[in-house]
Amino acid sequence: MDILILPSDLAPFVKVMPLGENNDVGEQVRCLCVNPGRLSKGDKGGYFVDLNYQGSPQTSSASIVNI
């Protein structure tokens, strides 16, 4: 599984996306897409991501943390 982290000004999110291809055992390849938002917004706090990768999307977890 690939992990794509792209901070932006859009609303923060974590999503598992299919890539449209299969791996060696016939399972669909997936990508964990994360937009943690901006770490800081001017003089205010922003967001960061707490990512716990366990080898597959089903056993991994991620959360967006507001600071």
CORJOUR-V910930 format. One record per residue. RES is the residue in one small letter. OMEGA is omega as a letter, one per 30 degrees, with the letter a starting at -180 (* if undefined). D_CENTER is the distance of its C-alpha to the mean C-alpha in Angstrom with 1 decimal. Layout:
res:RES omega:OMEGA d_center:D_CENTER
res:RES omega:OMEGA d_center:D_CENTER
This chain:
res:m omega:l d_center:11.5
res:d omega:l d_center:9.8
res:i omega:l d_center:6.6
res:l omega:l d_center:6.3
res:i omega:a d_center:5.9
res:l omega:l d_center:8.4
res:p omega:l d_center:9.9
res:s omega:l d_center:12.4
res:d omega:l d_center:15.1
res:l omega:l d_center:13.7
res:a omega:l d_center:12.7
res:p omega:l d_center:9.4
res:f omega:l d_center:7.0
res:v omega:a d_center:4.3
res:k omega:l d_center:5.9
res:v omega:a d_center:7.4
res:m omega:l d_center:9.7
res:p omega:a d_center:13.1
res:l omega:l d_center:14.4
res:g omega:l d_center:18.0
res:e omega:a d_center:19.4
res:n omega:l d_center:20.5
res:n omega:a d_center:20.5
res:d omega:a d_center:23.8
res:v omega:l d_center:24.2
res:g omega:l d_center:23.5
res:e omega:l d_center:20.1
res:q omega:l d_center:17.7
res:v omega:a d_center:15.2
res:r omega:l d_center:11.6
res:c omega:l d_center:8.4
res:l omega:a d_center:4.8
res:c omega:a d_center:3.8
res:v omega:l d_center:2.5
res:n omega:a d_center:6.1
res:p omega:a d_center:7.6
res:g omega:a d_center:10.9
res:r omega:l d_center:13.9
res:l omega:l d_center:15.0
res:s omega:l d_center:18.4
res:k omega:a d_center:20.2
res:g omega:l d_center:23.8
res:d omega:l d_center:25.4
res:k omega:l d_center:23.0
res:g omega:l d_center:19.9
res:g omega:a d_center:16.4
res:y omega:l d_center:13.0
res:f omega:a d_center:10.8
res:v omega:l d_center:7.9
res:d omega:a d_center:9.4
res:l omega:l d_center:7.6
res:n omega:a d_center:10.3
res:y omega:a d_center:10.2
res:q omega:l d_center:13.4
res:g omega:l d_center:13.8
res:s omega:l d_center:12.6
res:p omega:a d_center:10.2
res:q omega:a d_center:13.2
res:t omega:l d_center:13.7
res:s omega:l d_center:10.3
res:s omega:l d_center:9.1
res:a omega:l d_center:6.8
res:s omega:l d_center:8.6
res:i omega:a d_center:9.1
res:v omega:l d_center:12.5
res:n omega:l d_center:15.3
res:i omega:* d_center:17.9
